[in-house]
Amino acid sequence: MKTKMSLTSCLFGSSRLLAASVLAIILSILICSCGNPAGNNSGSNPNPISVDTLADLQAALADATKDPITLTANVNQTSTGSTLSVGGGSLKATEVAQVTYPAGTVFTKAAKTVNIGAGGLSFNLGAELALSSGLTLISAQDGRELRLIAGPTATTDDVIIHIDPFSDYEVVKGGTLLLTSDSYINAKGKGKADFYNQNQIVGALQGDWASSGYDTTFSTDTNTLIVEGATGGSMLYAAGDPASITIPAGKTLLIGANTTINLKGDRDNALGSIVLKGSSSAPYAKVTLAAASTSKVVTLNSTHIVPKSGPQTFDIGGNMVELTAGGKVVLTVILKGENSYFSQFTTTEADASLSAYGTSTVTIAADQPVTNH
């Protein structure tokens, strides 16, 4: 005679206690899955949220379950010393100021990023903003991208932007950086500003750089980092040691019309530098002066009346460079038995270039000797 057996009897034999325990566990899993479709704890898989006020932004940043956070309206950070913490990174207003984050900005705690997209990060009333503890601020539009990247150590590796009092400007917008007169960016320690075009890095800025005269703008084009002043004449100058602009192999630093980059320093002191990375073949990293007479690189060194004129090759700091037609590299006063040092790079023709001509990295600075190759 056949005996009928239940499903639980088939699976678990005669142990009803074991069957009940297993079914309870299954039921618990099903209940948790209904509450969280991903089947994971919401604390470890945060949910996106949108906010439109500073108070709501601060609350969402403090809530581990909310990430990423998107602004649906412009939000102002106004208080002296106020800090927005983004996944351990931070944005701190260090002076009485107002910094405005545009609608559409995305704060992502998991990545320590603040992405303003094509919108403008506005400063006024003498604003100063410090990025700290590994935070990255991203601005991008039409293939242009700027990443302001704070290094890991607070204070030591901060990226600071200070805007002159009574200004009211979109300082970071669409992958560009604008420094008004008497304003500065200081990428300290491991902090830096990386400029991209079409997903390729075309230049990086580190150290303390300030603008005088009229506004100075950093922007990009294909394979090119552009530093450009206003019609009245602008100077970007090294305001701290070390300050550097690094150009990767095959890329160009284009200095616009009415624009001077002042490396400061003298033959005993390199305050600022332009670093051209070496390459085994063309195209080489180079500095190009866009306009005759009004585009230039200078230092505090005195000058010699006989410059090196292009086209020719010679050495700066022991590494070969190539100078094209119209370009002039002016030297310090030559004293018997002593080296001559870099003083100025100027041009009598538009688009003259000074390039790293070989695999060695070339540093253009006031303390670099200029010699025949």
C-alpha positions in Angstrom: 0.0 0.0 0.0 1.4 3.4 -1.0 1.9 6.1 1.7 1.3 9.8 0.9 4.2 12.1 1.9 4.2 15.9 2.3 6.7 18.1 0.5 8.3 19.0 3.8 8.5 15.3 4.8 10.3 14.6 1.5 12.8 17.4 2.0 13.3 17.2 5.8 12.2 13.7 6.8 10.5 13.7 10.2 12.1 16.8 11.6 9.4 19.4 11.8 11.6 21.7 13.8 14.2 21.8 11.0 11.5 22.4 8.4 10.1 25.3 10.3 13.5 26.9 10.8 14.3 26.7 7.1 10.9 28.1 6.0 11.4 31.0 8.5 14.7 31.9 7.0 13.3 31.8 3.4 10.4 34.0 4.5 12.7 36.5 6.2 14.8 36.8 3.0 11.7 37.3 0.9 10.5 40.1 3.2 13.9 41.9 3.1 13.9 41.6 -0.7 10.5 43.2 -1.0 11.7 46.2 1.1 14.9 46.5 -1.0 14.5 45.3 -4.6 18.3 45.1 -5.0 18.4 42.6 -2.2 21.0 44.6 -0.3 21.1 46.8 2.8 20.2 50.4 1.9 23.1 51.6 4.1 25.7 49.9 1.8 23.8 50.8 -1.4 22.7 54.4 -1.0 19.8 55.9 -3.0 19.9 59.0 -5.1 18.2 62.2 -4.0 17.5 65.7 -5.3 17.6 68.8 -3.1 17.1 72.6 -3.7 18.4 74.3 -0.5 21.7 74.4 1.5 20.0 72.9 4.6 18.6 70.0 2.6 22.0 69.5 0.9 23.8 69.4 4.3 21.2 66.9 5.6 21.6 64.7 2.6 25.4 64.8 2.8 25.2 63.7 6.4 22.8 60.8 5.6 24.8 57.7 4.6 21.7 56.3 2.7 21.6 59.3 0.3 24.0 59.2 -2.6 24.4 60.8 -5.2 22.8 64.1 -4.4 21.6 66.4 -7.3 20.8 70.1 -7.0 17.5 71.1 -8.6 18.2 74.8 -8.0 21.3 77.1 -7.4 22.6 76.7 -3.8 24.7 79.2 -2.0 27.4 78.4 0.5 27.7 81.6 2.5 29.0 81.3 6.0 32.6 82.0 7.1 34.2 78.7 7.8 31.2 76.6 6.6 32.1 73.2 5.3 30.4 70.7 3.0 31.6 67.2 3.6 31.4 64.9 0.6 32.3 61.3 1.5 35.2 62.5 3.6 36.4 65.1 1.2 35.3 68.7 1.9 34.5 72.1 0.4 35.2 74.9 2.8 34.4 78.6 2.5 37.4 80.1 4.3 36.4 83.8 4.2 33.2 85.9 4.4 32.0 85.0 1.0 29.3 83.4 -1.2 30.0 80.5 -3.5 27.1 79.4 -5.7 26.8 75.8 -6.9 24.6 75.7 -10.1 21.4 73.6 -10.5 22.4 70.2 -11.9 25.5 69.9 -9.7 25.9 66.3 -8.5 27.6 65.5 -5.2 28.8 61.8 -5.1 30.0 60.7 -1.7 31.3 57.3 -2.8 33.7 58.9 -5.3 34.4 62.2 -3.3 33.4 64.2 -6.4 31.3 67.4 -7.1 30.4 67.6 -10.7 29.0 71.0 -11.8 28.7 69.9 -15.5 28.4 72.8 -17.9 27.1 75.1 -15.1 29.1 77.9 -13.5 30.6 77.9 -10.1 30.1 81.5 -9.0 32.2 83.6 -6.5 31.5 87.0 -5.0 32.3 89.3 -2.1 36.0 88.2 -1.9 35.1 84.5 -1.9 37.7 81.8 -1.1 37.0 78.1 -1.5 39.2 75.3 -0.4 38.9 71.7 -1.7 40.4 69.3 0.8 41.0 65.6 1.8 40.8 64.0 -1.7 37.8 65.9 -3.1 37.6 66.4 -6.9 35.5 69.1 -8.5 34.7 68.5 -12.1 33.5 71.0 -14.8 32.9 69.8 -18.3 31.3 70.9 -21.6 31.8 70.1 -25.3 34.9 68.0 -24.8 36.5 70.5 -22.4 37.0 69.3 -18.9 38.7 70.7 -15.7 39.3 68.6 -12.7 40.4 70.4 -9.5 41.8 67.6 -7.4 42.7 67.9 -3.7 45.4 65.6 -2.4 44.7 63.2 0.4 46.1 65.3 3.3 43.9 68.1 4.7 45.5 71.6 4.5 48.8 70.3 3.1 47.2 69.1 -0.2 44.3 71.6 -0.5 43.3 73.3 -3.7 42.3 76.9 -2.9 40.6 79.5 -5.2 40.6 83.0 -4.0 38.7 85.7 -5.9 39.4 89.4 -5.4 36.8 91.3 -3.3 33.7 92.7 -4.9 34.0 90.4 -7.9 30.9 88.4 -9.0 32.1 85.9 -11.6 31.5 82.3 -12.8 35.1 81.3 -11.9 34.8 77.7 -13.1 32.5 76.9 -16.0 32.4 74.5 -18.9 35.9 73.2 -18.4 37.5 76.6 -18.0 39.0 78.5 -15.1 38.8 82.3 -14.8 41.1 84.3 -12.5 40.2 88.0 -12.1 42.9 90.5 -11.4 44.5 90.0 -8.0 42.9 86.5 -7.7 44.7 83.2 -7.4 44.6 79.4 -7.4 46.9 77.5 -5.0 47.1 73.8 -5.7 49.2 72.8 -2.7 51.3 69.7 -2.2 49.7 66.8 -4.1 46.8 69.0 -5.1 46.4 70.0 -8.8 44.3 71.3 -11.6 44.1 68.9 -14.6 42.9 70.2 -17.9 41.4 67.8 -20.5 40.2 68.0 -24.1 38.3 65.1 -25.7 39.3 62.9 -22.7 43.0 63.6 -23.1 45.0 65.5 -20.5 46.6 68.6 -22.1 48.1 70.3 -19.1 48.3 70.4 -15.3 48.8 73.2 -12.9 50.3 72.9 -9.4 51.4 75.5 -6.8 50.4 79.1 -6.4 49.5 81.1 -9.5 47.9 84.6 -9.5 46.6 87.0 -12.0 47.3 90.8 -12.3 46.3 93.5 -14.8 43.1 92.1 -16.4 41.4 88.7 -16.2 43.3 85.5 -17.1 41.5 82.5 -18.5 42.5 78.8 -18.7 40.8 76.9 -21.4 41.5 74.0 -23.8 41.4 73.0 -27.5 42.5 69.9 -29.3 45.9 68.9 -27.7 46.2 72.4 -26.3 46.1 74.2 -23.0 45.3 77.9 -23.5 46.3 80.7 -21.1 44.8 83.9 -22.4 44.5 87.5 -21.1 42.2 90.4 -21.9 42.8 93.1 -24.4 44.3 95.5 -21.8 47.0 93.0 -21.0 47.1 90.3 -18.3 49.9 88.6 -16.3 49.8 85.2 -14.8 52.6 84.9 -12.3 54.1 82.4 -9.9 53.1 83.5 -6.4 54.6 80.6 -4.5 57.4 78.0 -4.6 57.1 75.6 -6.3 54.6 76.6 -9.0 54.4 74.7 -12.2 52.5 74.2 -15.5 53.2 70.8 -16.9 52.5 69.9 -20.6 52.4 66.3 -21.6 54.3 64.9 -24.6 52.7 66.0 -27.9 50.6 68.7 -26.3 50.9 72.5 -26.5 50.8 75.4 -24.0 49.4 78.3 -26.1 50.0 81.7 -24.6 47.4 84.1 -26.1 47.8 87.7 -27.2 48.2 90.3 -24.5 49.3 87.6 -22.1 52.5 87.3 -20.1 53.5 84.3 -17.9 55.9 85.5 -15.3 57.8 82.6 -13.7 59.3 85.1 -11.2 62.5 83.8 -9.6 66.1 84.5 -10.6 69.3 82.6 -11.4 69.4 81.4 -7.8 65.7 80.8 -7.2 63.1 79.0 -9.4 59.8 80.2 -8.1 57.8 79.0 -11.1 58.4 76.7 -14.1 56.9 75.4 -17.3 57.6 71.7 -17.6 57.7 70.1 -21.1 57.5 66.3 -21.0 59.9 64.5 -23.4 59.0 62.3 -26.3 60.9 59.9 -28.6 59.3 61.4 -31.7 57.2 64.4 -32.9 54.9 65.9 -32.0 56.8 67.3 -29.0 55.5 69.1 -25.9 55.9 72.9 -26.6 55.1 76.4 -25.6 53.7 78.5 -28.4 53.4 82.3 -28.4 50.2 83.3 -30.2 51.1 86.9 -31.0 54.2 88.9 -31.8 55.4 91.2 -29.0 52.3 90.7 -26.7 52.7 87.0 -25.9 55.7 86.2 -23.7 57.3 84.2 -20.9 59.5 86.2 -18.5 61.5 85.9 -15.2 63.1 88.3 -12.8 66.5 87.7 -14.4 68.4 90.6 -16.1 68.8 90.1 -19.9 71.6 89.9 -22.4 71.6 91.9 -25.6 72.3 88.9 -27.8 69.4 86.4 -27.5 69.2 83.0 -29.1 67.0 83.4 -32.2 65.1 80.7 -34.0 65.3 78.5 -35.8 67.9 76.6 -33.9 68.4 73.9 -31.2 70.2 74.4 -27.9 70.0 73.2 -24.3 68.0 74.4 -21.3 69.0 72.8 -18.1 71.2 70.3 -20.1 68.2 69.1 -22.2 67.7 69.9 -25.9 65.0 72.3 -27.1 64.0 73.5 -30.5 63.2 77.2 -31.1 61.2 78.0 -34.3 61.5 81.0 -36.6 60.8 84.4 -34.9 61.2 83.1 -31.4 63.9 84.5 -29.1 65.2 83.1 -25.9 66.9 85.9 -23.9 69.6 85.1 -21.4 70.9 86.6 -18.2 74.0 88.8 -18.4 76.9 86.6 -19.2 79.8 86.9 -16.8 83.2 85.3 -17.7 83.4 81.8 -16.5 79.7 81.6 -15.4 76.6 80.0 -17.0 73.9 82.1 -18.7 70.4 81.4 -17.5 66.9 81.6 -19.0 65.4 85.0 -18.8 62.7 85.5 -21.4 60.9 83.8 -24.3 59.5 86.3 -26.8 58.7 86.4 -30.5 58.7 88.7 -33.5 56.3 86.4 -35.3 53.0 84.8 -34.4 53.0 81.1 -33.3 56.7 80.8 -32.5 57.4 77.7 -30.4 59.9 76.4 -27.9 59.7 72.6 -27.6 61.3 69.7 -25.8 63.3 68.2 -28.6 63.9 64.6 -27.4 63.1 62.1 -24.7 64.2 64.3 -21.8 61.8 66.5 -19.8 62.7 70.2 -20.1 62.1 72.6 -17.3 61.9 76.3 -18.3 62.7 78.4 -15.2 64.9 81.2 -14.0 67.5 79.0 -12.5 68.0 76.8 -15.7 71.3 77.4 -17.6 71.0 77.9 -21.3 74.0 76.4 -23.3 74.8 75.4 -26.8 74.0 71.8 -27.5 
